């Protein structure tokens, strides 16, 4: 489906390219959404050496993927915000690529970088009439992100091998997560992820704290707060505002351990941020809270396991999407949590029927 009338030419990749580069220098959620497409590309070109060009943080994650062989740090490019401070040159030492794939966005600027790699064939999204790449597709703004990259993979002859995103975990990741969480018992373990790189995507800390207390009181839930080192002040605030105890793991995990903690919880309540995409990749039930960003594009594909609250679509919500997230009621989020907790094996709902009806309604 295209949102414009112009036609873009697709070139079938006929020969088997020896070296393929994939470019994306964005954040964790963006990268996780490419994993089904990377899997399809690997299946289509099993003998190719696939190099991922990205930001330095991504190297550890990409080393986990069987679909990627090499990592190269993004050297920077004029107009790309994610460029490192000291931009490097694309020099002769770089390998020559037979096929370069642009997964960095709509292509206005990023196609210039991919074209500069000098690959024989190239593919990505781009504006009408863009001739910098040999295969250019229409960008559809609110297309679900994993399906967007699969559509690009299909344009170069790769057949989708499932829609599931992936975050492979090691035994060491799981062991460290188990040590941080402590002994498990029959109580549900609920993760709260209060952070997001953009403050306008954060549900208020007070609301997370109230939700945590309600779940602890009503379900005897153990509460785990997740986050990066940069989010410690935020998780400290949530912990301080709560009456119930909460385990604060912000800044105590590397990326793999962070994902292992999320995979270990029974339910994650999170803003629309990387943690949501980890929950999707590890098949951890989640409730994802949306404000300024669009769930059509960024919500997990499996809406049975992952419940989505689009704050702006609720009755009486402010028109401004960021304001709608700030105003989102704890009861609305609790109502989305209840089905997961009620179906949890061997677990009984502690709330009275009357309270349940009030929240569910």
N, C-alpha and C positions, 0 to 999 in steps of 0.2 A: 504494500500500500504506500502510495506516495502522496505528499502534501503539496505537490506542485506539478505543473503540466509538462515541464521540459523532460526530455529523454536523455538518459545517460547510457553511454556505450559500455558494455562489459566485454572484456577480452578473456576468453578461456585460457587458463594457464595450461599449455599443452605439454611441454617437456617437464621433466622432474628437476626443479631447481636444487642445486647442491647446497646453496646457502640462502636462508630466509631470515629477514629481520622483521621484528614486530616492535612498533614504537608506541609506548604510552608512558607519560611521566606525570601521573596524577596521584590519587590517594588510594587507600586500601580497598574501599568499596568499589571504586572504578575497576581496579585490577581483578578483584574476585569475579566481577561480572564478565570478564573476558575468558574465564577458565573453560566454559563449554566450547567456545570458539577455538581456543588454543588446542583443546583435545581433538576437535574435528580437523584442524589443520595438520596436527601430528599424524592422524590416521590417513589423511589424504597424501601426505608427503613423508612416509615413514623413514626414508633414508636421508632426508635433508638435515643439515645442521641448523637448528632454529635458535637465533640469538634474540634476546629481549633487551631492548634499549629503554631504560627507565631511571627513576630516581634511586639514589643509593640505598634508601630504606628497604626497597623491594627485593634486594639481592637475596636475603635469607628466605623470603617466601618463594621466589622463583626457583631456588635450588631444590625445593620440595616437589616441583611439578615434573612428571615424566614427559610432559609436552614441550619443555624448554631445555636446551642444551647449554647455552651460554648466556651470561649477563654482561652487558656493557653499560656503564653510567651515561646518562644523557648529557652530552657536552654543552648543551645550551643552544638557543637559536633566537634571533631578534624577534620580539613580539610574543614569545611564549613565556608566560608568567612563571612557570615552574623551572626556568633556567637557573643553573647555579650562579652564584655571584661572580665568579671568575670563569666566564665562558671559554671553553676550549675550542680548538678548530677541529673539524672533521678532516683528519690527516690521512696521508697515504698508508699509514700503519693500520687503518681500519680495514677489515676484510671487505672484499667486493661481494655484494649480494645479488643473487639472480632475481629475487622477489622481495620487495619491501612492503610491509602492511602497516597502514596508519590507523591506530586505535586510540588516538589521543583526543578525538572530538570531531567537530563538524568540518574541519579541514581548512578553514580560511587561512590560518597561519601555519598549522602543523603540516600541511601538504608541502609547504616550502622546504621544511626540514627533511621530510621523507624523500622528496625529489633530489635533494642535495646528496643523498646517499648514493645516487648514481646507479640504482638497480635497473636491470634490463626491463623488468616488469614491476608494476607497483599497483596497490589497491587501497582505497579508502573512501570516506565520504567527502563531498566537496560541493562548492557552489556551482550554479549552472555555468556550463562552458569551461570548467576547469580542465586544463590540459596538462597540468603538472604531473599527474599520475596516469597510468595507462588504463586503469579501471576506476571509474568514479561513480559513486552511488548517491542518491538523494538522502539528505539528512532529515529524519522525522523527529521533531523535538521530543514528544512524549512517548516514543516507542520504548517498551520495556528494555532496559539496558542489556541483559544477557541475549535477548532476541535480536537486538541491533547488531551485535558483533557476530552472531551466528549468520545473520543475513549477509554480512560482509564475507564471512568464510565461505558461504554457499556460492557467492559470486566468483570465487576462484576455484570452484569445483569440490570444496570440502563438504561432506555430508554430516549433518549434526549427529553426534553420538550421545544423545541425552541432553536434558536441560539443566541437570543438577550442577551447581557451582561447587568448587572443591577447595578445601584447605587441609592438605594431608598433615596429620599430627604424628609425632614420634613418641615412643614410650617414655623418653625423657621429659617431653612436654607434659604428658599425662601424669607422670610421677610428681613433677614439681607442682602441678595444679592440685593434685590430691593432698600433697603436704601443706600447701597454703590453705586449702579449704578445711582440712582437719577431718576427724572421723565422721563418717556418714551414719545417719540413723533413719528412722522412718519418716522424719519430718521433711517436707518439701524444701528444696534449696532454690531460692529465687535470686537471680542476678538483676541488679538495677544499674543501668549505664546512663548516667546523668550528663555526660559530656557530648560535645560535637564541636568540630573546628570552628564553625560559624555560630556565635552566641544566639543568633535568631532562630536556630534549629533546636535550642535546648528548652525542654519543659522545665518550669521552675524547680529549684532545689527543694523548696518547701513542699511542693507537690509530690516529688519523689519520696521525701521523708514521710509524709502523711500516708502515702501508698504503702511504704515499707512497714510502718507501724500497723496499719490495717491488716496486712497480710500476715505479719508476725502474731498479732493478737487473734485473728480469726482462724488462721490455718496452722498455728504453731510453726510458721515458716522460718527458716534460717535465711537471713538476708546477706548477700554478698555485693559489695560495691566494686565495680570494675572501672578502669580508666588508665590513662597514660600518666607519666610523670607530670606533664603539664596540667593535668586535670585533678591533681591532688587537693588543691584548695577547694575545688568543687565537691569532691567526695567527702572531704573533711567537714564541709558545711552540712551535707546531707546527714552524715553520721551524727553530728552535733545536734541537729534538729530532731533526730529520732529519739523516742523513748526506749524502743527495743534495741538490743545490741545488733550491730552490723559489722561484718568483716570487711575492712577497707583494704582492697588489693591494688589500689591505684599506684602506679609507679613501681610495683613489685614484680612485674612480669615482663619478659621479652615478648615479641610478637607471637611466637609459637605457644608460649605458656599462657598468654592472654586468650588465645583461641581455645586452648585446652580447658581453661576455666569456664569459658562460655559453653563448651561442649559438655561440661560436667553438670551444669545446672538443669533443673527441671523446667525452668521458665526464665526467659530474659525479657525484661521490660526496658526498652531502649529508644532513644531518639533516632531519627534517620541519619545514621552515621556508620562507620566501618563495622562496629559491633553487630549491627543488624545483619550485615552481609556475612559476617562470620557465623552468626546463628543459622542463617540460611544454608551456608556451606557445610556446617556440621550437623544439620538437621535437628537443631535445638528449638523446641517450641518458643515462639516469641510474640510479643505485642510491640508493634513499632508505631511511634508517635510522629505524625507529619504536621509540619507547619508551612514554612515558605516553599519547601520542595514538593514535587508532585509524585504521589504514590504510583500513578500510571507508569512513570518512568523508573522509579527507584525502589518500589516495594518488592519484597520477595515474591517469586512467581507462585509458590505453593501457599494459597490463601487458607488452606485448612490448617496447616501447621503454624503459619505465621499470620496473626491477626493484625489488621492495619486500621489505625484510627487516623482519619483525615480530619483534623480539628476544624478546618474551615467549612466542612460539609455538615457539621452538626447543627441542629436547630438552634437559632439564636446566636450563632457564632459571629464574631466581628468579620467584616468583609476582608480586612487586612489579614493575610494568612499567618504572619508572624504573631500578631495580636491574638489570633484564634488559638494558637498553640499555648500562649501564656494563660489564656482563659480556660483551657481544657480542664474539666472537672475531674477530680480524683475518682469519683464514682463511675464516670464513663470508662476510665482505664481499668478500674477494678472489675467492671462488668465483662471486659474483654479477657481478663485473667481467669475468671471463674470457670469457663468450660475446660481449660487445661487442667486446673486444679481438681475439678470434680471428676474428670476421667482418669486422673492419676491412680494407678493400681494400688489397692489396699488403703486408699485414703478417703476419709469421710469429711464432707463439708461441715464445718463447725458453726456456720451461720444458721440462724432460724430461717424457716421458709419465708416468713414475712420480710426479713431483711433481704433475702435473696431476690424476692419478687421486686422489691423497691430498687435494688441495684440493676437487676437485669432489665427492668423497664425503662 
